[in-house]
Amino acid sequence: MRGPLGYGDRVKLTGPKGRLNTITLVPGGEFHSHRGIIPHADLVGLPDGSVVQNSSGEEYLALRPLLSDFVMSMPRGAAIVYPKDAAQILSLADIFPGARVVEAGVGSGALSLHLLRGVGASGELFSFERREEFADVARGNVAAFAGSLPENWTVTVGDLQETLPAVCEAGTIDRVVLDMLAPWECVDVAADALMPGGVLICYVATVTQLSRTAEQIRRSGRFTHPESNETMVRGWHVEGLAVRPDHRMVAHTGFLITARRLADGTVMPELKRRASKGEFTDEDLGTWLPDLAPEGPESGEVWTPEVVGERGKSDKVLRKKVREAQKFARERGVDPGSGDAAAPDTGSAD
């Protein structure tokens, strides 16, 4: 990440009109646009932040992409946690060097990269994912960015409730981060894994998920009262006297719910709250959809990606994303499956 640019590095090229292109430098590679060509060899050896000309004389600014740049352009098997939310997760959960952190699910690896940077070389990240395809995409993306698969990162494929107790001893985890459709189902297993004072943080997309997760945390009696928030980021256009908010902004992406693990036997004092009209029940979450849950409302099948507004990907698209992520890693000379060195891909750049 430091020093002159070299083969295997990811480079962000910014053209004359501000258009961004991210490439991986490989021997014999070339960057092509409709206005000219830049051989990768012309970039090798240049300091980060240099300007290079293409074959028609147009200038491009060459910079190594930041982590936030990388996650926004990497192959995606599942929707990613945006940098604005990842930054809040690291702050609100107090991810520190040396921490032992559990993450579920791993998705495309965007949050994993932020968590690995937070725990540092002395910490450990245990990631859990139910789908092998998503795990493969995440491994490829992490290997491509880090240059190898980190030794302090393990990815377990399976249901968190079944696999977490087998991978992590009870009471040994500092932080648990849940990014899944139904985090309320994993509140108890997360409490078992956390040590007293540990942080549980959940990332959910919809108001109904927010409500159900918060209520389950309260019902468990093993956490402090949950706190919920969302983060919105609005950029500003600043050019001379033309100073105004950008026309576009990254508004709602998800909610964050945080709570602290109580010591065993501790009972939280009741908060003074306005009395509700009745006890919270599953019926408050919405209407049962017979077509999606023919077995009945208690089957749980109503919580599907389609129902909560998540766009699913076909198996064909997922297989393509796995190939892209693995190619991504091999261009860095890394085998995304084992972390061993592999011969760089000498094909043309993206």
N, C-alpha and C positions, 0 to 999 in steps of 0.2 A: 504493500500500500504506500510505500515511500520510494523516493529515488526516481531515476529516469524510467520512462516507459519501456516495457519489454514484452517479448512474446508470451502469450498467455494472459496478459492484462486485459481487462475490460476498459474501453475508452469511450467516452461520450463526445461526439463531434457535433458542434453547433455551427450551422451554416449561416450564410449571409442574411437570411430572412428569419433567423431564430429557430429554424427547424432542427430538432434533435435526432441524432442517430447513434445508437449504441452498438459497438462492434467488439469482437474479441480478436486481438492481434495474433496472427498465425503466420508461420513462414510461407512466403509465396502468396499471401492473401492480398486482396485489393478491395477497397471500398468504392462502390459504383453509385453514381447518381446520374440524372439525365443531363447534368452540366459538366461531368468530368470524372476522373479517377484519382484516387489516392492510394498508392501502394502502401501496404502495412509497414514495409521496410523504412519508409520515409518518417514514420512515427517512432520507430524503435530508437531509443537513445535520447529522445527529447525530454526535457524536464516537464513535469506535470504543469498544465496551464500554458502550453505553447500554442502558437498559431502555425498552421501548415497550409500550403496552397495545393489545390487539385490541378489536374492537367490543363484546365482552361484558365487558371489564374485566380479562381475564387478562393477566399480564405475561410478556413475552418478553425475554430477554437477546440483544442483537444484537452480534456480533463478526465481523470479517473472518476467514475460515478460515485456519489455518496451512497450510503446504505439506503436512504430514502429514494434515490434515483433508481437503484438496482431493483428494489421490491416492486416499484411501479411498472417496470418493464420486463420482469422475468416471466417465464412460462407459468401459467396458472392452471392447476387442476381444480381447485376450489377457490371461492372468493377469499381475498386476502384481508388481513387486518391493516387498515391504512396507517401510514406513519404517524398521523396525528393521534390515533387511538393507541398505537404501540407505545408512543412516548408517554401517554397518560398511564398506561398499564405499568410501565417501569417505575413511574413516580408514585402512583397511588399504592402499588403493591410493595414499594420500597425494595426493588430488586437490587441486591448488593453483591460485590465480588465475594465469591466463596459460598453463596447461597445454594441450597438444594431446592430446585424448582421442578414442579410437575406441570406439564402443559397438555391439554386435551381439547380439541383435536389439533393435529399438526397442520391440516390444510395444505397450502402450497409452500409453507416454510417461512413466510414473511415474519410472523411473530417469533418463530424459533430463532431467526437471525438476531433480532433485537434482544431476546432473552439471553442468548449465548454471549452477546457483547456485555450484557449487564452482569452476568454471573462471573465472567472472566475465566481465566485458565484454572483457577482454584475452586470454582463452583461446579455444579453438575446440573444438567437439564435432562429430565425424563419426559419424552414426548410420547403421546399415545394417539393412535389413529385407527379408526374402524375399517378403513378401506386401504388395501395394499397399493392401489394406483396413486392415491393422494400421498402416501408415504414415499413412494418412488419419486414423485415430482419434487417433494420437499427435500429428499436426500440430494437430488441433482442440483437444485437451486442453492442449497447450503454449501455443497462441495464446490460449485462454480464460484461462489462469492468468497469463501474462505480459502480456497486453494486445496483443501482436503476435508475429509469428514472429521470434525472435532472429536477427540478422544473422550471428552467429557459429555458427549451427547449420545443418548440412546433413543431409538425409535422402536416402540412396541406396537404391533398391529393386533388389535382386539378391542373388546369392550372394556372401558375403564373400570367399571364396577368389578369385573372379573380379574383383570390383569394387574391393576394397581397394587392390591395387597401382596401379590406374588413378586412384584418387582421392587417395591419400596416397603421397608419395615415400618410398622405403625409408629407414629410420633417422631419421625426423623426428617420430615419435610418442612422447609421454611415457608414456601409459597406454593399455592395451587392456582393455576390460571385455566379457567374453563371457557372454551370457545366452541360451543356445540348447540344443537337444536334444543335439547332438553337438559340444561345443567342442573335443574332441581332433582333429577334422578340420581345425581352423583354427589349431593351435599353430604350425605352420611359417610361415604367412602373417602371423601376429601377431608372430613373432620377426623377420621381415623388416622389418616396419613400425616396430618399437620401436628406440629408440636404446639404447646400452649403459647399464645401470642402470635402464631403464624397467621398469614393473610390469605383469605380466599377472595379471588376477584373473578367475576363472570362477565363475559362479553355477549350481549344478546341484541337482536336486531329489532324486535317488535315490542310494543307496549304490553301485550298479553304475556310474552315470555318474561318481561321485566317483572310484572306483577307476580306471576307464579313462582319465579325464582326467589324473590324477596320474601314471600310468604313461607316458602319451604325453609329458608334460612332461619326465619323466626320460629317456626314450628319445631325445628330440630333442637332448640334450646342449648346448642353447643357453640354459638357464635354471638358476638356483639350485634346490636341492631344494625342491619344493612344500610349502607348509604349508596344512593344512585345518582348518576349524572350522565350528561352527554357533552361532547366537545364539538364545536363548530369553528371552522377556520375560514376567514375571509381575507383574501389578499387585497392589496391596494395598488392602483396605477399611480406612479409618481414620476412625472416627467415635466420639468419646468414648473409652470403654474397650473398644469393639468394634473391636479391631485384629487383622486376620487376612488371610491371602492371599485374593485373589479366587478365586471358584469356577472362573472361566474364565481361560485364558491363551493368548497367541500362542506356541505351542511350535514344532515343526519346520515351517519353510517351505522351507529349502534349505541347502546347504553352500556355503561359500566356499573357493576354492583360490587361493593367491597364490604367485607366483614372480617373481624379478628377472631381467632380460635380462643375459646375460654378454657380455663383449666377444668379438668374433670371435677364434677360436683358443684361447680359454680352456677348460681342462678342469677341471671341478669335482673336488675330492678325494672319494673314495668314502666314504660314511658306513658306519660299522660297524653292520651290521644282522644280525639272525638269518637264517641261511640258509633260503630257502624250499624247499619240496619239489620245485619245478620252475620253469621259466621261465614268466613270465606270457604267456598267449595269449588270443586272442579267445574261446576256448571257456570260459574262466573266467567270462565275463560272463553266462552263462545258457544256456538251451536255445533252439535255433533253432526258430522257429514256422513250419512250412511254409505255413499258411494266410495268414500275413502276408507271408512272403517266399518265394513259389513259385520264384523264380529260384535260390534257394540261400542259405545263410547268409552268403556273401560279398557278397550284393547290398546289404546295409546297410539294407534296408527294415524289419528287425526293430525299429529305433529309430524308433518312431512315437509320437505323443502318447498314443495309447491304451495302448501297452505300458508306458510309463513312468508312467502314472497321471494324465496331464494330460487334463482335460475339454475336448474340442474344441467349437467353435461352428460351427453351420451357416452357409452363405452368407447365408441370410435374416437370421439374427441379426446377422451381421457387418455387413450393409448397414444394419440398424437402428442399430447402434452408431456407424457412420460418420456417419449423419444426426444422431444425438444429439450427437456430438463437434463436428460442424460448426455445429450450432445453438448449442451451448455457446459457441463462439468468436464467432459473429455477435452474440450477446447482449452481448458486450464491444465490439462495433463493429469486429471484425476479420475479414478474409477469411482463413480457415484455409489456403487454397490458395496465396495470394501474399503475405499479410501486409499488403495494402493496407487502408485504412479502408473500412468498409462501414456501411450504415445499420443502427442497432440494431433488433433484433426487439422489436416493441411488444406482442407477445402476452402472455398471462398467464404468471406464473412457474410453475416446476416444482412 
